[in-house]
């Protein structure tokens, strides 16, 4: 998770440390990813499927000359996949040695989450293996599960 320094704070443990995250929905839950990993957010494009890929790999899209694999995170996490709506988006993520797109039900907002509001994730949460979470934040009467992209996508990174 990327931390950004605000104010004159000298250490990450101070109140000025924040995690700038993009929030999105899967089911009724809110999830967050570091905004620094997001290249762009687009409306869904036609997906070319290919045989014998894992069930959560939807296929690939042609995004302005780049081939981008599309992952269905709810399927990957064993959650009920949702129907595509007008709010459904593909989020183009740029990780070290990997470009990947994920399907989200809706992008909510970009937030600076104060580090003091982030707690470590318990080992198992709502059927999602806790290793995929860096932490959980409490903000505005909702819980935001902050995803650990290295753990989720590390197997494909170069």
C-alpha positions as CSV (number, residue, x, y, z in Angstrom):
1,X,0.0,0.0,0.0
2,X,1.4,3.4,-0.9
3,X,1.7,5.9,1.8
4,X,1.8,9.6,1.2
5,X,3.1,12.1,3.6
6,X,0.9,15.1,4.4
7,X,1.8,18.1,6.5
8,X,5.1,18.2,8.4
9,X,5.0,14.8,9.8
10,X,8.4,13.1,9.9
11,X,7.4,9.5,10.5
12,X,4.8,7.1,8.9
13,X,3.4,6.3,12.3
14,X,2.2,9.8,12.8
15,X,-1.3,11.1,12.1
16,X,-0.2,12.6,8.8
17,X,0.5,9.3,7.1
18,X,-2.3,8.3,4.6
19,X,-2.9,5.5,2.1
20,X,-4.3,7.1,-1.1
21,X,-6.7,4.4,-2.5
22,X,-9.3,4.0,-5.2
23,X,-12.5,2.5,-3.8
24,X,-14.7,0.1,-5.7
25,X,-17.5,-2.3,-4.9
26,X,-17.8,-6.1,-5.1
27,X,-21.2,-7.2,-3.9
28,X,-22.2,-5.0,-1.0
29,X,-18.6,-4.5,0.2
30,X,-16.0,-1.8,-0.5
31,X,-12.5,-2.6,-1.5
32,X,-9.4,-0.4,-2.0
33,X,-6.3,-0.5,-4.1
34,X,-3.4,2.0,-4.1
35,X,-4.2,4.7,-6.6
36,X,-0.5,4.6,-7.8
37,X,-1.2,1.3,-9.5
38,X,-4.2,2.5,-11.5
39,X,-3.4,3.4,-15.1
40,X,-7.0,4.1,-16.1
41,X,-10.6,3.2,-15.5
42,X,-12.6,2.3,-18.6
43,X,-16.1,1.1,-19.6
44,X,-16.1,-2.7,-20.4
45,X,-14.8,-3.6,-23.8
46,X,-15.5,-6.9,-25.7
47,X,-13.4,-9.7,-24.1
48,X,-11.8,-12.4,-26.2
49,X,-11.9,-15.6,-24.2
50,X,-9.4,-18.4,-24.5
51,X,-9.7,-22.1,-23.6
52,X,-8.3,-23.8,-20.5
53,X,-7.7,-20.6,-18.5
54,X,-8.8,-20.4,-14.9
55,X,-12.5,-19.6,-14.4
56,X,-11.7,-16.2,-13.0
57,X,-9.7,-15.2,-16.1
58,X,-12.3,-13.6,-18.4
59,X,-9.9,-13.3,-21.4
60,X,-8.1,-10.4,-23.0
61,X,-9.0,-7.0,-24.5
62,X,-7.3,-4.8,-27.0
63,X,-6.9,-1.5,-25.2
64,X,-5.5,0.9,-27.8
65,X,-3.0,-1.6,-29.1
66,X,-2.1,-3.2,-25.8
67,X,-3.3,-6.7,-25.0
68,X,-4.7,-6.6,-21.4
69,X,-5.8,-9.7,-19.5
70,X,-9.0,-9.3,-17.6
71,X,-9.5,-10.9,-14.2
72,X,-12.8,-11.2,-12.5
73,X,-11.9,-10.6,-8.8
74,X,-15.2,-11.8,-7.3
75,X,-14.8,-15.2,-9.1
76,X,-11.1,-15.3,-8.0
77,X,-12.1,-14.7,-4.4
78,X,-15.0,-17.3,-4.6
79,X,-17.7,-14.6,-4.3
80,X,-20.9,-14.4,-6.3
81,X,-20.1,-12.7,-9.7
82,X,-22.4,-9.8,-10.3
83,X,-24.2,-8.9,-13.5
84,X,-22.7,-6.2,-15.7
85,X,-24.4,-2.9,-15.3
86,X,-23.8,0.7,-16.5
87,X,-21.6,1.2,-13.5
88,X,-19.3,-1.8,-14.2
89,X,-15.7,-0.8,-15.1
90,X,-12.4,-2.4,-16.0
91,X,-9.5,-1.0,-13.9
92,X,-6.2,-1.1,-15.8
93,X,-3.5,-1.9,-13.2
94,X,0.2,-1.5,-13.8
95,X,2.3,-3.6,-11.4
96,X,6.0,-4.3,-11.6
97,X,6.4,-6.5,-14.7
98,X,2.6,-7.0,-15.1
99,X,-0.3,-5.1,-16.8
100,X,-3.7,-6.6,-15.8
101,X,-7.3,-5.5,-15.8
102,X,-9.8,-6.2,-13.1
103,X,-13.6,-6.1,-13.3
104,X,-15.3,-4.1,-10.6
105,X,-19.0,-3.4,-10.1
106,X,-18.5,0.3,-9.6
107,X,-15.7,2.7,-8.8
108,X,-16.8,4.7,-5.8
109,X,-14.1,7.4,-5.2
110,X,-10.5,8.1,-4.4
111,X,-9.7,8.6,-0.7
112,X,-6.7,9.5,1.4
113,X,-7.2,7.0,4.2
114,X,-5.4,8.0,7.5
115,X,-3.0,5.2,8.5
116,X,-4.4,5.4,12.0
117,X,-7.8,4.1,10.7
118,X,-6.2,1.0,9.0
119,X,-6.1,-2.2,11.1
120,X,-4.5,-5.5,10.2
121,X,-6.8,-8.0,8.5
122,X,-7.9,-11.1,10.4
123,X,-6.9,-14.4,8.7
124,X,-10.3,-15.1,7.2
125,X,-12.9,-12.5,6.2
126,X,-16.3,-13.3,4.6
127,X,-14.8,-16.3,2.7
128,X,-11.9,-14.3,1.3
129,X,-8.5,-15.6,2.3
130,X,-7.0,-13.0,4.6
131,X,-3.7,-13.1,2.8
132,X,-5.2,-11.0,0.0
133,X,-5.8,-8.1,2.4
134,X,-3.3,-5.6,3.7
135,X,-5.7,-4.2,6.1
136,X,-9.2,-2.9,6.8
137,X,-10.1,0.7,7.2
138,X,-13.1,2.2,9.0
139,X,-14.3,5.4,7.2
140,X,-17.6,7.1,7.0
141,X,-19.5,4.2,8.7
142,X,-18.2,1.6,6.2
143,X,-15.4,-0.9,6.3
144,X,-13.0,-0.8,3.4
145,X,-10.9,-3.9,2.6
146,X,-7.5,-2.9,1.3
147,X,-6.2,-5.4,-1.1
148,X,-2.7,-6.7,-1.3
149,X,-1.9,-6.7,-5.0
150,X,1.4,-8.4,-4.6
151,X,-0.2,-11.3,-2.9
152,X,-3.1,-11.5,-5.4
153,X,-1.2,-11.1,-8.6
154,X,2.4,-12.0,-7.5
155,X,2.2,-15.4,-9.3
156,X,2.1,-13.6,-12.6
157,X,4.7,-10.9,-12.0
158,X,8.0,-11.1,-13.8
